[in-house]
Each structure stands twice: as structure tokens, then as C-alpha cells.
């Protein structure tokens, strides 16, 4: 099998105008970025509001492991299979962050024969959206510092400035810093730090805004800090929202590309699901729904993170009502949850698969709480045995669901046709009775408890007095109707990344809270999770280079 980058490089891409034409988008409503990618006019998309929506299918997964689950690959293969079956289908994905590309995980454009292309562009600078979001975020940081330097009429407390900076690279050295040293000309010394761009509140607002007007309004509601009297200070009070919106104006239009099989793909926005809300933009999803009969989308990491936030945050904000969901599992990941070391995954072990199925089972139970009909996709690897696959199918059947083996990595859309037929039939059925996990009027503390107990299987949540007081303060300040965005490790239902399977008798420690008043949710940071990841001992960046022909090598 060729490396992903060579497969992508050999793709028979069609001009992006042809991909747009497949969806009925006029050429005049495209802003091309070369021949293979384009943005779709926001004015044109707003003109589609009266059209009926297509069917929305979420692809999520069991808890991730280093063995890989292939959620994005399944989503792409599923959309390609639907296209092969004659449906007008599209896929909606998040934009990859440079952090994982140069870190441990690699890119996020799929793999094998289920990829979106141009792969190198999508994984690196793409259309510049990430840079625009980072620039808008850091412009606000600069305006905060400048306001303090020149006047500070509001009496913003330097000790209570909450707006940090961002960069789209894993850099642990920047987590905690001091700015403004060197004398009066350089401002006031203040503690600060950097988060990764995908954890930025600007990213969240960007992905949750329905249009440019809403984007500007919500940017103005960002709380950047507090006065000595604990009165919140917003970006609007610093007259920052207009300039930030100007930087984001072009980026807000969704990006259109294609799969290897020329299925339309909208790739727009990229928040992580372990430290942010983990879903592509509302604008891209709604555009796809207006232009397609079936829309396949994915949410980051396992169903306890991305899918929970898709249902409880994105669907709540956008008024989306998903029609079906697919949970991806692999034999290899189940073995790891069953206690097998990564180096021994090539050895057949039905017992380990059966032990690991408790992880998949909890995700099935959790996803069922939202009233959306479910399927299971077994993402096939060449070393999987029939006995191991049969164990999964039997387990899933006992829970009233069907599991379909998918070989899209090796065969493209042809390897996911059975899953596509089942997913379309399920989405077309009247079974979906979508509901969120909690109501708006539940308190912030209770919302976090509901997620911890109903999704993570925890006995309860814990927090020290300072954090509990913060919950109460945000409740009294009028933010109680916000949903919660839980930030925790992606590797376990618990806050301990080494606790695999489906742990019970554990408690979720809430370490701190971060108000996202513009995005309209409360970030609940649990355990040791960091909003600025670090690079591994041997980062992927060490293997990336440009060859003598000017082509990028080592990107995956």
C-alpha cells in the first residue's frame, strides 16, 4: 500500500468548479483558491435558507487509542459510498491544526483511499482560516495591553486579565509567561500565556456563528478580564470586535474541496474536542444540508467528547436535528482497551476484544440517550480475524444494533457501501427523536454533573471551594443558561488517561473554569488536561521535508 501522501498526490482531482456544479453552486458564487479549493459566498448561502435540509449523519467513535480508530476515514468513505449509490452526498469535516500535524497524531485529511484533497494544503496553510483566527485572537490581546498602557479608564485589574494569546503549534514553553517587562515603554508586567489556536474562544465563536452579523456581535461579548470590583470587561468595551471581524470576514465563508472520488467536502473550522467543542462550523454544516440529500459530519475524539458537544452545544445552538449516528470501532483499539500492549496488537486475541467491548458498549449506551438511531462501523485492518469481527458483531447485535465491516482505507467508497445503504435507510426512517442531555435551565454545576455521571460513568464531580464559588458566581452573573464544554483527556472516560475500558467508581475532578461568554458556553477543565499541548519526544515535524522536486514528504 502506498503512503497516504503518494495516494493523494496521484489523485484525479476535478476542477473545483465541477465539484461545486455537482451541488448546484454557480461559478459566480465561488472564490477560488487555485484550481482545487474554493470558498463559497456567504451571500449565496444565505439565499438558500428557504430550502429544505438534507439528512444529517454524525460519525463518532469509541475512546481513541494510539492504535487509531479512523473516524475521519470512515466519514469520508461513507460519503463516497453514498455518492457511488447515486445520492447527492457531501462530507463536513474540521480543518486540521498544525499542532498535531507536526506533533504526534499527524494530519486530519483521512487516509488510504478515503482522503480529502489537496491533502498537503488541507493539512498545512489551506485557505488561511487558522491564521486569521489566530490573528483576530491576538489582536484582541494587543488591544487589551494597549488599553491598559494608555488609559485604563475602566480600571481593568491587571491581575484579573483572563484573555491569553494563541499559536497553532504545540509549544509547552508558552503555557505560562510574563509579558511587559523591560520598563514603562513596554507596558505593565503581567502574567500571561498561550493556548493552542483551536482552543481559542474566537475559534468557538467562528464555528458557532450563523453569519457575519452574529460573528461580530458575539466577538463583542468576549469577557477579557475584570475590574477590581469583579465587574466583567468585554471586547466591545475596548472597541475591538469590529477589527476582529474584519480579519475574519473572508475566512467565515466555508471551504469547498473534494475527496479522492470527487465527492464534495466542506472543511471549515477546527476546534479540538478534548479542550474545546470539537465540531466544524455551523455555516459549513448548514450549507451542506441545503445543497445535499445526505451530509456526513464528524466530531472529534470519542463519543464522550466530540459527540456529546455536537449534540449538547452545536445542535442546541444551530437548531440541528441529526437523523442518524455511526460509532466507529476497530479490533485493534478494542484489544488495547482489553489490556493488550500496542506492540502485541498483531496477535489474534478474541478474549481481549471481548474485554475491550465494554468501552464500545458504554459509547452505545451514551449515544442512545440523545434519541438518534445508531449504527456501528468496524474499521477493518488487514490483521483482523473473522473470530474477532464476529465477537464485535455479536456484542452489537445483543444491543439491538447492526455492525458493518468497512474497508474504505483500502478500497475507497466501495468498501463502505453496506454501511452507506444502512445509514441512508436509518436516516430516512422516522426513528430519530433527537433531544439534548440537559435543559438550559439546569444550573451550571448540575450540567457538569449530568455529563460526568451520564456520559463518563462517574459517581460525581469534585471541585475545591474556589472553583465551586466560581460556578456560583457565573450562575448569578446570568450565564446559567449556557451549556458546559467539558475539557478532559480523550483517552479515558475518567480523567486518568491510563484508565481504559469503561471505568466505574471514579470521580471527575474539576480543576478550573473558563468563561466563553461570546461562544456562550462554560469550559469546565478537568484533571490534568492542557489547553496548550506539548510536542512528543520525537515529533512528526522531524520527518517532514521538501524533496528535490519541491514536493512535501513525511506528511501523514
N, C-alpha and C positions, 0 to 999 in steps of 0.2 A: 504494500500500500504506500502510495506517495505521501510525503508530508503535506499537512494542510495547506501550507503556503504555495506549494507547487500545484496542487489541485486548483486552488483559487486562481493562480496565475494562468492556468490553461483554460479557464472558463470561457465559454462562448457568450460573453455578455452582449446584450442588445442595447442600442442607444436608449438612454433614459426616457426619451420622448415616446418610444414604443411601449415601455413599461407603463408610463402614465396613460397612454391611449387605451391600454387594456382596462384601466379603471374609469375611462371616460373623462380624464382630465385634459382640458385643452392645452396645447403647447404654450399658448399665451399666458397661462396661469402657472408656468414653471419658471423658477430661477435656477438655471443650470450651473452646476459646479463641474465643468468639464463635460464629458460625454456620458459618464456612468453614474452620476448622482445629481440630485436637484432638490431644491426646496419648493414646497407648494404654497402658493399665495394664500395668505390669511383671509383676504377679502373673498376669494373664491370659496374657501371652506365655509365662511360664514353664510354664503349664499345657499349652502346645502342643508341648512338647519331643518327645513320642512320635509326633507326626505326621510323615509323610514330607516331604521337601523337594521343592519345585518345581525347575524348571530355572533355572540362573543364567547370564546372558549379560552379559559385560563390553563396554562401549563405550569405546574408546580412540581415539587419533588419531595422525597424523603430527606432526612437530615444529611447534609453533604459530608463527604469523607475525601481524603487525598486520592482515593481510587477513582473519583469522578462519577457523576450521575448523568451528565449530558442533557440537562433540561433545555438549554438553548438549541441543541442539535435536534432534539425531538420536536420542539416547536417549529423549527424550520422545515424538518422533514414532513411534519403533519400538514403544514400549509402547502408544500409541494405536492403531497399526495392528493389533497383536495383539488388542486389545480389539475392534476392528471385525471381526476374523476369528472372533470368538466365544470367544477364550481368556480365562481369568481371569488377567489380567496386572497387574503393578504396576511402578513405576519407583522406584529408590532413588538419591537424589542427596545431595550435600553442602549444608549451609547456606551461603549467601553470606556473605562477610566485608564489613564496612563499608569496609575499606581500598580494594579495587578499585571498589566502588560509587561512592565519592567521588573515586577516583583516575583511572586511565586505562582500565581494562578494562570498567568498568560492572558491572551486576548479573550474577547467575548463575541466572536463572529460565527460561532458554530464550529463544526469540524468535519473532516472527511468529505463526503459528497452531500452534506447538508450544511452549507455555509451561505452567508450573505457576502456579497462582493460589491465593490473592490475591498478585499479583506485588509490590505495594508492601510488604506485610507481610513476605513471604519475604525480600526484599532488604534490609529495614531491621531492625526490632527482633524480628520474628517472634514466637516464644514466650519470648524472653529467654534462650535457651540460651547464646549467646555472652557475654552479660553475666554469667551465672552462672559460666561457665568463667573469665572474667577476674577475677571477684571471688574465686573459690577460689584461683587462682594468686597474686593479690596479697595475700590473707590470709596465705598461707604466707610471702611476703616480709616482711610486717609482723611475723609471729611470729618469724622469724629475727632481725630487727633488735631486737625486744623482748627476746629471749633473751640476745643479746649485751649489751644495755643493763643488764639486771638481774642477771645471774649469770654466764653463760657457763661453767658448771661443766665442760662437755665440752672447753673450751678450743678452741672453733672459731676458726680463724685468719681474721682479718678480710681478709687478702689472698687467701684461698682460698675465699671465699663465691662459689659459682657460680650461685645462684638469682637471676635477674634479674626484672624486672617486665614486665607486658604491657599493651597497649592495642590495641583493634581499629580503629585508624586509622593510616594511613601517616604517620609523623612522624619524619623523619630526625634532627631536633634531639635526640631522646631516645635515640639509639643508644648514646652514651657520656655518662654523667653522674656527678656526685659527690653523695652523699647525706650527711645527718647533720652538715652544717656549722652553725655558729651557737652552739657551746658545749655543755657537758655535758648540758644539759636536752634537747638534740635528738639525742642518741645519739653514735655514733662516726663521724667522717668515713670514708666508704668509696667506692671506685669501684663504679659500677653501670651500669645501662642498661635499656632497654626492648626487647622483641621484640614483634612483632605477635601478637595472641591466637591466631591459627590456627597459630603455630609453637610454642605452649606445650606442654610435656610433659603438662600437665593435659588439654589437648585430645586428645593422643595416647592417654592412658590412658582418657579418657572414650569414645573411639571404639573402643578395643580391649577394653574390659571386657565381660564377658558378663552381668554382673548387679551389683547394688548391693554385695554382699559382696566381689566381686572388685575393684570400683572402690575401696573403702575400703582393702583390703589393698595394692593397687598404689600408691595415693597415699602410703601409709606408707613405701614403698620408694624414694621420690624421694630422690636424693642432693642435698643443698643446699649442700654445701661440705666442707672437710676441716680436720682439726686440723693443728697444726704438724708432727706426725709422719706426715702424709698419710693419716690414718685417715678414711674417709668418714663423714659425719654425715647421717642420714636424717630425713625429715619425721616418722616415727614417734617418734624420739628427742626431738623437740620437741613431741610430743603434738598434732600438727597435723592428722592425717588425718581424725579424727572430725568436726571442724568443717568441713573442706573438703568432706567427703562430704555433710554437712547442707545446704551451699549447692548441691550438685549433685543432690540426691535427686530433685527433681521434674523437673529438666532431663534426667535419664537416660532417662526414658520417651520413645520415639520420636514424632516429629510426623507426623501424617497430614493431607495436603491432597489436591488433585486437579489434573489437567491441564485444559486448555480443553475437552477432550472427556470430562471426568469420569472419567478413569482414575485409580485410587488412586495416590498418590505419597507415599513415606516420605522425609522430608528431615530429616537428623539428623547433627550433627557436621560440621566443616568445615575440616580441616587442608589447607593448601596442599600441592601435590605437588613444588614446586621446593625448599622449605625444610623440609618435613615429609612425612608418609607419604601424604597425598593421597586418602584414602578416607573415605566416610561410615561411620557406626558399625556395628560387628558386630551390635549389638542390632537395629538397623533392618533390616539385610540378612537376618538370621535370621528376624525377624518376617515379612518379606515372603515368604521361602521357605516358611514354614509355612502362609501364607494364600493363596498364588498358585500357579498352574501354571507361569508364566514370570515371572522377575524380571529386569528390565533395570537394570543399575547402571553408573555411570561412574567413572573415576579421573582425577585432574587432569592437565592438560597432555598431552604426548605419551606414547607407549607406553614411551619410555626412562625416564620418571619415574613417572607415576601407575600405569601397568600393571605396571611392574617391582615397585613397592612393594605393589600389590594382590596380586600373585602371591607375592612373597617374604616379605612381612610379614603382611598381613591374612589371606590364605588359610592361611598357616602357623599363625597364632595361633588362628584360628577353626575350622580343620579344614574349610574350604570347598573344594569341588572344582568349579570352573566348567565349564560344558558347552560354551560357545562364546564367541568374541570377535569384535567388529566394529571394524575400523580405519577411521576417518573421514578422508577426504581431500577437498580442494577443488581445482578448476582454478586458482583464484587463488593459493592457498598454494603449489602446485607451481610456478607461474610465478615466485614470489618466490624459492623455492629454486633455480630455474633461472636466476636473475640479473636478473629484471625488477624495476624500481623500483615502489614502491607506486602512484605516480601513473600508471603505464602499464599497469596490470593489465586495463584495459578493452579493450585491443587483442588480437585473436586472435594466438596465438603457440604453435603446436604444438611447435616446437623447444624453447622454454623449458619447456613442460610435460614433454617427454621428458627434458630435463636434470634437472628437479626430481624426477623419479620415483625417482632413486637414494635420496632421503630416505625415500619410502614403502617402497621395496624393503628398506631396512635395518630398518625397523619390522616389516615382514612377516617377515623372517628372524628378528629378535629374538623376536617373539611366538611363532613356531613352536617355539622352544626349550622352551616350557612344556607342550607336548603338548596344547594346546587348539585345536580346529578353528577356522578363521578365515574371515571374510568381509570385503570392503571395501565401504564406503558412500561414494559420491561425492555429497557435499552440494552440490546444484545451486544456482548463481547465474544470474540472468537473462542475463548476458552470455556464459555458457559456449557454445562452439560444439560441434557434433557431432564435428568432427575432433579437438578436444581431448579430449572424453569418450571417443572411440574409442581414442585413444592410451593412456589410462589403462586401459581395459578390456583392450586387447591386452597391455599390460605385466603386468597382474594375472593374466590367463589363462596367460601363459607361466610363471607361478609356481604354477600348479595351483589357483588360486582364482578366485572369481567376484566381479565388482564390480557393484553395483546403484546406479542413479541415484535419489536421494531428493529429493523436493520438499516435505518436511513443513513447511518455513518458510512456504511459500505456500499449501499445501493441507492442512496438518494430517496426521492419521494416514493419510488417503487417499493421500498422497504417499510413503508408506513401506511399502505393503502387500507389494510384491515382496520387499523386504528382510526384512520380518516372516515371510513364508512360508519364505524360505530360512533365516533364523535359527532358527525353530522346528524345521524339519526337521533342521538341523545339531545343535541342542541335543538332539533326541530320538534322534539316531543314537548308535551305540556307539563313536564315534571318539575321544572325549575320553580322554586318558591323562595327566591333569594331574601335573606334577612341578614342584618349585621349582628354582631355578637352581643352588643350592648346598646342601650339607648343614650341619646345625647344628655338627658337629664341626670344620669348616674354621676356621682362625684368622680373626680379625677383619681382619687385613691382607689375607689371601688372599680373603676375601669381597669386600672393596672392589676388589681386582684383578679378580676374576671379573666384577663388574658393569662395570667400566671397559673391560675387554677384550672381553667377550662382548656387551655392550649398546651401549656408546659407540663401539666400534671403535677404542679407544685402543691404543697399543703397551704402555703400562704406567701405573702411578700413581707420582707423586713426592711426597716429603714431607721436610721438614728433620728433623734429628736429634731435636728436641724432640717433634715430632708422632709420629715413629716410636717414640720411647720411650713416649709415651702409649699407642699401640697395645699395646705390650708390657705396660705397667702394667695396662691394663684386662683384657688376656688373663690375666695372673697373678692378678688380683683376683677371678676367677670369672665374668667377663662374656663369655667367649669363645664361648659358645653363642648369643649374641644375633645376630639379623640386623643388617645395616647399612642405614641410611637415608641415602642419598646426597643432599646438598644442592648443587645447581648450577643454572646458568642453564637455563631451559626452551627457549631459542631455538635451541640447537645441541646436537649430540651431544658436542661438545667443551665446554671451559669458556670459550670465546670466543663471546659471543652473536652476533658478526658472521660466524662461520664456518658458513655454511648448507650445505644438501645433506647429504652423507654423508662427512664428512672422515675421512681416514686419516693415518697417520704423525703422530699427535698424542699428547700425554701429559696425564694428568689430575693437576693439582697439588692435593694435599690441604692446605688452609690450617690447619684446626684440627679438633678433635673435641669433641663434646658428648655426654656420657653421659646417656641417658634410662633410668635403672635401673628406674623404675616402669613405663614403657611397654615396657621390655625390648627396646630396640634402641640401637645406637650411631649418632649422627648424624655423618656424615663430610662436612665442609663443604669444598667445592672451589671454586677460582677466587675470583672477587670477589663471589659471591652474598651478599646481606644478609638477615638474619632480621628486619629491620625495613625495609620498603620506604620510599621517599620519594614524594611527590606529583610529578606531571609539571608542566611549566611552566604548562599550562592544565588544571587538574583538572576532572573531571566535576562536582564539587561546585559549580563556578561557574555551572552551567546548571540546577541543581535549585532549585525554589521551590514554594511553595504558592499556588495561584491563588485568585481571589475566591470560588470555590465550595468552598474548603477541600480541593481535590484536589492531589496532588503532581504536578508537571510536571518533565520533564527526566530522569527516571529511566529507564535503559535496561539 
